[in-house]
Amino acid sequence: MAERPISDRRQAQLHKHNILYIDAPETRDAYRRMQRAAAQLGLRTSVGETGASKPVRFYEQINGKEKYVFSCDRTKHYLRCYVRPEKLAQIRRLRRALTENVALDAYGQPTEVKVHVRTVKDADRLLHLVFPKYRAPIDDVAGGLTLHLSRSGKKTRTAFRNFQDCLRDRRVALESGMFESTSIGFRRLEPTHPDRIRTAFWLDDNEVAAVQINEPAAPGAENSLSALALDDDGNGFIVRQGVLHENPQSSRIEADDFQERTGRLPAKILVGGKAAKRKWFIVCPIDGVSKDEVVASVASFVIDCWFARTWHSGSRAIQDRVEQLFGSAETGGAYNFHGHASLITAHRWQGEVWQALAEQLQRSKIKLQKSRHARGYEVDGEIDTNGAKVLIEIKTGRTANDFYCGVGQLFLYPVILPQLHDYDKILLLPRGQGTSVLESSLAPLGIGIGHFEIAGDLDNFEIRFSADFLKRCGMSAKIMRSVNAF
């Protein structure tokens, strides 16, 4: 039966149906991994409807044209994947690499290669072969790694110092700060033993820490909550038990509750050659990765810890469902947080921009909303009024990291919040001198650019937006003149 066009709403329904259809847990997780990989790689996907089969297709730009280069059919017991001729021609020797990989059940056909995938690990192998830039998410690799708790005091000390260096490099202040483009703060605590690294992490302006990650007093033993673990190649990972001590935010949380509330998989940890008695979770890799990757992994872990602590404050039934909640409006203003030896003042510029945009859009009766996933992931802005359907990600800087994070979020949110699937994507950035290479590279990805500028000082400032951005949000030309757009 020939494939027929289907609506975006129907595509979202099919995505959901495909996931629920698969009974085998490993195959179900592999299917989800395929969809998450598309978001990570920035690839558009679609779900075709060809009778009983509902293939998910991955699209890439090849010679200036968008073509589907990979597809994945669900069955009850395995994924049936096809690598299309365009991809085989793009990566020489890919056909041989696929058919000679003993871990994959693959064989060549005249124009494509067909692969049967039964496990998450095999899905990762296939994805990496077909899309070399693909990397398995760090919070999921636990299922495919065996790590050894390091007994070396020297290696452990070096690893935790490298860990601290990755954090404090993000800010001028030596021992404390906020992760760039996030609401996560950290500060180094006074050591209980000479020179031992102890770090507390929190969200926003909360006075209570979400988690502490501390250098162990006795490396290689399970009586410390944090440790260094090594894979078979000697690469290091900072790991932590799922236990969170009681504090004013929550009672003590055990590892089983941590796993249930966050969905994280415990790592396979060996202690002296024997399986660990306690559950350990990967915080971040520490070798062979960039500082940005370390910070991103730590940020994800901290958010999960806070989610675990605040589990009781919301409806358990709502948090179990994969559906949207509407987040609260952004707040602006300044706030204080305690550094290592002093009180530091920061300003919520992202909140100020959000408030200014919401206020200006309201003049055209356009409502700026913030969709929120049950797991706590929250978009910056969403508009579905005056004929405009727009997803907005706000960044208050123009660094490469701001672009990377913004683009990734704009592609990821429509996957975890399917109702945003057909929204236009806009990255809202500070107005800069000239156009950066990264900014000019967004158009082929289907991402628009909006600009804002902040004039004045902290006591008296004005936030203005570009006219083309406000127009895409649905604002009329008459209202734009009244808000002093540029």
C-alpha positions in Angstrom: 0.0 0.0 0.0 1.4 3.4 -0.9 2.2 5.7 1.9 -0.3 8.5 2.3 0.1 11.9 4.0 -1.0 12.1 7.6 -1.5 15.0 9.9 1.0 16.1 12.6 -1.5 15.2 15.3 -1.9 11.7 13.8 1.9 11.4 13.7 2.1 12.2 17.4 -0.5 9.5 18.1 1.4 7.0 16.1 4.6 7.7 17.9 2.8 7.0 21.2 1.1 3.9 19.8 4.4 2.5 18.5 6.0 2.7 21.9 3.1 1.1 23.7 2.8 -1.6 21.1 6.1 -3.2 21.8 6.0 -5.8 24.6 9.6 -6.8 25.0 11.2 -4.2 27.4 14.6 -4.3 25.7 13.0 -3.7 22.3 10.8 -0.9 23.7 13.8 0.8 25.2 15.7 0.5 21.9 12.8 2.0 20.0 12.8 5.0 22.4 16.5 5.3 22.0 16.1 5.6 18.3 13.7 8.5 18.7 15.9 10.2 21.3 18.8 9.8 19.0 17.0 11.7 16.2 16.4 14.6 18.6 20.1 14.6 19.7 21.3 14.6 16.1 18.8 17.3 15.1 17.1 15.1 12.5 13.5 15.4 11.5 11.4 12.2 11.8 8.0 11.2 10.5 5.8 8.2 11.0 4.4 6.6 7.9 1.2 4.6 7.8 1.5 1.6 5.3 -1.2 -0.8 6.4 -0.2 -2.7 9.5 3.4 -1.2 9.5 4.2 2.2 10.9 7.8 3.0 10.1 9.6 5.9 11.7 11.8 7.7 9.2 14.9 9.8 9.8 15.6 12.6 7.3 18.9 14.4 6.4 19.9 17.0 3.9 21.8 15.3 1.0 23.0 17.4 -1.9 20.6 20.2 -0.9 17.5 17.9 -0.7 15.9 16.4 2.4 15.7 12.6 2.1 14.9 9.9 4.5 18.1 7.9 5.0 17.1 5.5 7.8 13.9 3.9 8.9 12.8 1.7 11.8 9.8 -0.6 11.8 8.5 -1.9 15.2 7.6 -5.6 15.6 6.7 -7.4 18.8 10.1 -8.9 19.4 12.7 -6.7 17.5 13.2 -3.5 15.5 13.5 -3.9 11.8 15.7 -1.1 10.6 16.7 -0.1 7.0 19.7 2.0 6.0 18.8 3.7 2.7 21.0 3.9 -0.4 21.6 7.6 0.1 23.3 7.0 3.5 25.3 4.0 2.1 26.6 6.3 -0.6 27.3 9.1 1.9 29.5 6.9 4.2 31.7 4.6 2.1 32.1 1.1 3.5 29.0 1.5 5.7 27.4 -1.6 4.0 30.5 -3.7 4.9 30.7 -2.3 8.4 27.0 -3.2 9.0 27.0 -6.6 7.5 30.3 -7.7 9.1 29.4 -6.5 12.6 28.8 -9.7 14.5 26.6 -8.0 17.1 24.1 -7.0 14.6 21.8 -9.2 12.6 22.3 -7.4 9.3 22.3 -8.3 5.6 22.6 -6.3 2.4 19.9 -6.0 -0.3 20.4 -4.5 -3.7 19.7 -0.9 -2.6 19.8 -1.0 1.2 20.9 -2.8 4.4 18.4 -4.4 6.7 19.2 -4.8 10.4 17.3 -6.5 13.2 17.8 -4.9 16.6 16.8 -6.6 19.8 18.6 -4.7 22.6 19.5 -1.1 23.6 23.2 -1.9 23.2 22.7 -3.1 19.7 20.6 0.1 18.9 23.6 2.1 20.1 26.0 0.2 17.9 23.7 0.6 14.8 23.1 4.3 15.5 26.9 5.0 15.9 27.7 3.3 12.6 25.0 5.1 10.6 25.3 8.4 12.4 29.0 8.7 13.6 28.2 11.8 15.7 25.7 9.9 17.8 26.7 9.3 21.4 24.7 7.3 23.9 23.2 9.5 26.6 25.4 9.4 29.7 22.5 8.6 32.0 21.7 5.5 29.9 25.1 4.0 29.3 25.0 2.4 32.7 23.2 -0.5 31.2 26.1 -1.3 28.9 29.1 -0.5 31.1 30.9 -2.4 33.8 32.8 -0.1 36.1 35.3 -0.8 38.8 35.3 1.3 42.0 38.8 2.8 42.1 40.9 2.1 45.2 43.6 4.5 44.1 43.8 7.6 46.4 45.9 9.4 43.8 43.6 8.7 40.9 40.5 9.6 43.0 42.1 12.9 44.1 43.1 13.9 40.6 39.6 13.0 39.2 37.8 15.1 41.9 40.1 18.1 41.3 39.4 17.8 37.5 35.7 17.6 38.4 36.0 20.8 40.5 38.0 22.6 37.7 35.3 21.9 35.2 32.7 23.5 37.4 34.6 26.6 38.6 35.9 27.3 35.0 32.3 28.4 34.3 32.6 31.5 36.4 35.2 34.0 37.6 34.6 33.2 41.2 37.0 30.5 42.2 34.9 28.2 44.3 31.2 29.0 43.6 28.9 30.2 40.9 26.0 29.3 38.6 26.2 27.0 35.6 26.0 29.0 32.5 22.5 29.2 30.9 21.0 27.2 33.8 19.5 27.8 37.2 21.9 25.4 38.9 24.4 26.8 41.5 27.3 25.2 43.2 29.7 26.0 46.0 32.7 24.3 47.5 32.2 23.4 51.1 34.7 23.5 53.9 36.7 20.2 53.9 36.1 17.8 56.8 39.6 16.5 56.0 42.6 18.5 54.6 42.1 19.4 50.9 39.2 17.0 50.4 36.8 18.2 47.7 33.2 18.7 48.9 30.7 20.4 46.7 27.0 21.3 47.2 24.6 21.9 44.3 21.2 23.6 44.4 18.5 25.0 42.0 17.5 28.6 41.6 17.7 30.6 44.9 16.8 27.7 47.1 18.7 27.7 50.4 18.6 23.9 50.6 21.1 21.8 48.5 19.7 19.2 46.1 22.8 17.0 46.6 26.4 17.0 47.7 29.1 15.3 45.7 32.2 14.8 47.9 35.6 13.2 47.5 35.5 9.8 49.3 37.5 9.4 52.5 38.3 5.8 51.7 38.5 5.2 47.9 37.3 1.8 46.8 34.9 1.4 49.8 31.1 1.6 49.7 30.8 3.6 52.9 31.2 6.9 50.9 28.3 8.3 48.8 30.6 9.5 46.0 33.5 7.8 44.3 35.6 7.4 41.1 34.8 4.4 39.0 36.9 3.2 36.0 35.8 1.3 32.9 37.9 -1.5 31.3 39.9 1.1 29.4 40.7 3.1 32.4 38.3 6.0 31.7 37.0 7.6 34.8 33.4 8.4 35.9 32.2 10.3 38.9 29.5 8.1 40.5 27.3 8.5 43.4 24.9 6.3 45.4 21.2 7.1 45.1 20.9 7.8 48.8 20.1 11.4 49.6 20.4 12.5 53.3 17.6 14.2 55.1 17.5 18.0 54.9 14.8 20.7 55.3 13.5 19.9 51.8 13.0 16.2 52.2 13.3 13.1 54.4 16.1 10.6 53.7 15.7 9.1 50.2 16.9 5.5 49.6 18.5 4.3 46.4 15.4 2.4 45.3 13.2 5.5 45.6 15.8 7.5 43.8 15.7 5.1 40.9 11.9 5.0 40.8 11.5 8.8 40.9 14.2 9.7 38.4 14.1 6.7 36.0 17.9 6.5 36.1 19.5 3.1 35.7 22.1 2.1 38.3 25.6 1.4 36.9 27.1 -2.1 37.0 29.8 -1.5 39.7 32.4 -4.0 40.8 34.1 -3.6 44.2 37.2 -5.7 44.5 36.0 -7.9 41.6 32.6 -8.5 43.2 29.2 -6.9 42.4 28.6 -3.8 44.6 26.2 -4.2 47.4 24.7 -0.7 46.9 23.2 1.1 43.9 25.6 3.6 42.2 24.6 6.1 39.5 26.7 7.9 37.0 27.1 11.6 37.6 29.4 12.4 34.7 32.4 11.2 32.7 35.7 12.8 33.7 38.1 11.5 31.0 38.2 12.3 27.3 35.3 14.7 27.4 34.9 18.5 27.3 34.2 20.6 30.3 30.8 21.4 28.7 29.9 17.7 28.6 30.9 17.4 32.3 28.8 20.3 33.3 25.8 19.1 31.2 25.9 15.7 32.9 26.2 17.1 36.4 23.3 19.5 35.7 21.1 16.6 34.6 22.0 14.7 37.8 21.4 17.7 40.1 18.0 18.3 38.5 17.1 14.6 39.0 18.1 14.8 42.7 15.9 17.9 43.2 13.1 16.1 41.5 13.5 13.1 43.8 13.4 15.4 46.8 10.3 17.3 45.7 8.4 14.2 44.7 6.1 14.4 47.6 5.0 18.0 46.9 3.1 17.0 43.7 0.7 14.4 42.6 2.4 11.0 42.2 -0.2 10.1 39.6 0.6 13.2 37.5 4.4 12.6 37.8 4.0 9.0 36.6 2.2 10.1 33.4 4.1 11.4 30.5 2.0 14.5 29.8 2.5 18.2 30.1 2.0 20.6 33.0 2.1 24.3 32.7 5.1 25.9 34.4 5.0 29.1 36.4 6.0 32.4 34.9 9.6 33.4 34.9 10.7 35.8 37.7 13.2 38.6 37.3 15.2 40.7 39.8 18.3 40.0 41.7 19.0 37.3 44.3 21.8 36.3 46.7 23.6 33.0 47.0 26.4 32.0 49.4 29.8 31.5 47.8 32.8 29.9 49.5 33.6 33.0 51.6 31.1 35.7 50.7 27.6 36.5 49.6 27.3 36.9 45.8 24.5 38.8 44.0 23.3 37.6 40.6 20.5 38.9 38.4 17.8 36.8 36.7 18.2 38.4 33.2 16.4 35.5 31.6 13.4 36.1 33.8 13.5 39.8 33.1 13.4 39.1 29.3 10.5 36.6 29.7 8.5 39.1 31.8 9.1 41.9 29.3 8.1 39.7 26.4 4.9 38.4 28.2 3.9 42.0 29.0 4.4 43.2 25.4 2.6 40.2 23.8 -0.3 40.7 26.2 -1.0 44.1 24.5 -2.0 42.0 21.4 -3.9 39.5 23.7 -1.1 37.0 23.0 -0.5 34.6 25.9 3.1 33.4 26.6 2.9 30.0 28.3 5.5 27.6 29.6 4.8 23.9 29.0 6.3 21.6 31.6 6.9 17.9 31.4 6.0 15.7 34.4 9.7 15.0 34.9 10.4 18.7 35.3 11.7 19.7 31.9 10.3 23.1 31.0 10.2 25.2 27.8 10.9 28.9 28.0 8.0 30.1 26.0 5.1 28.7 23.9 2.5 30.7 21.9 -0.6 29.4 20.2 -2.7 32.5 19.6 -3.4 35.0 16.8 -2.6 32.4 14.2 1.0 31.9 15.5 2.3 28.6 16.9 5.8 29.3 18.2 8.2 27.5 20.5 10.8 30.0 22.0 14.1 29.2 23.7 15.7 32.2 25.5 19.4 32.6 25.9 21.0 35.6 27.6 24.4 35.0 26.0 25.9 34.5 22.5 28.5 31.9 23.3 28.9 28.7 21.4 27.4 26.9 24.4 24.3 29.1 24.2 23.7 28.1 20.6 24.4 24.4 21.2 22.1 24.2 24.2 19.3 26.3 22.6 19.3 24.3 19.4 19.3 21.0 21.3 16.4 22.1 23.5 14.3 23.3 20.5 14.6 19.9 18.9 14.2 17.9 22.1 11.1 19.5 23.6 8.7 18.6 20.7 9.8 15.0 21.3 9.1 14.9 25.0 6.1 17.2 24.6 4.3 15.9 21.4 1.8 18.7 21.4 4.6 21.1 20.3 5.5 18.9 17.3 4.3 21.4 14.6 5.4 24.6 16.3 7.8 27.0 14.7 11.2 27.1 16.5 12.8 30.4 17.5 16.0 31.0 19.4 15.8 34.3 21.2 19.2 35.9 21.6 20.8 39.2 22.7 21.3 41.6 19.9 24.9 41.3 18.7 27.3 43.1 16.4 27.1 41.4 13.1 25.9 37.9 12.5 27.8 35.0 13.9 28.6 31.9 11.9 26.5 29.8 14.3 23.5 32.2 13.9 23.6 32.1 10.1 23.7 28.3 10.3 20.3 27.9 12.0 18.1 28.6 8.9 18.8 25.2 7.3 17.7 23.6 10.6 14.4 25.3 10.4 15.1 27.5 13.4 14.3 31.2 13.3 16.2 33.9 15.2 14.8 36.6 17.4 16.7 39.4 19.2 16.3 41.5 22.3 18.4 44.3 23.8 18.6 45.6 27.3 19.2 49.4 27.6 20.0 51.2 30.9 21.4 50.1 34.2 20.2 47.7 36.9 18.0 50.3 38.6 16.4 51.6 35.4 16.5 49.4 32.3 14.3 48.7 29.2 14.0 45.5 27.2 13.2 45.8 23.5 12.6 43.1 20.9 13.1 42.9 17.2 10.1 43.6 15.0 10.5 40.5 12.9 10.5 38.4 16.0 7.3 40.0 17.4 5.6 39.6 14.0 6.4 35.9 14.1 4.8 35.8 17.6 1.6 37.2 16.1 1.9 40.9 17.1 0.4 43.5 14.8 2.4 46.3 13.3 0.4 48.9 15.2 1.1 47.3 18.5 4.8 46.9 17.6 5.2 50.6 17.2 3.8 51.2 20.7 6.3 48.8 22.3 9.3 50.4 20.6 10.4 47.4 18.6 13.7 47.7 16.7 
